[in-house]
Amino acid sequence: MNELIEILEDIQPEVDYNSCDNLIDGHYLDSIAILSLISEIEDVFDISVPTVEIIPTNFNSAKSIYAMIIRLQQEE
C-alpha cells in the first residue's frame, strides 16, 4: 500500500490518500492522472489493468485501488 500512496502523491500531492474516498467523484484525479496512475501501477506491481477495470468504483480511494491491484495480481 505504501508504494501505491507514493505513486498517488507523485501524481497529486495535495490529497490525503489515507482518508479520501472520492478521488474520482471529488475531481482530485482527472483522466490524464488516471492514465498516468494506471501506467505506474502496471510497472510497479507487474500487472495489467484491463479497460473493464477502469471504473470510478476501483479508483475512488487508495484502498479501492489497492484492492483492485491485489485482485489482479491473484488473477495473473
Buried (B, 14 or more C-beta within 10 A) or exposed (E): EEEBBEBBEEBBEEBEBEEBEEBBEEEBBEEEBBEBBBEBBBEEBEBEBEEEBBEEEBBBBBBBBBEBBEEBEEEE
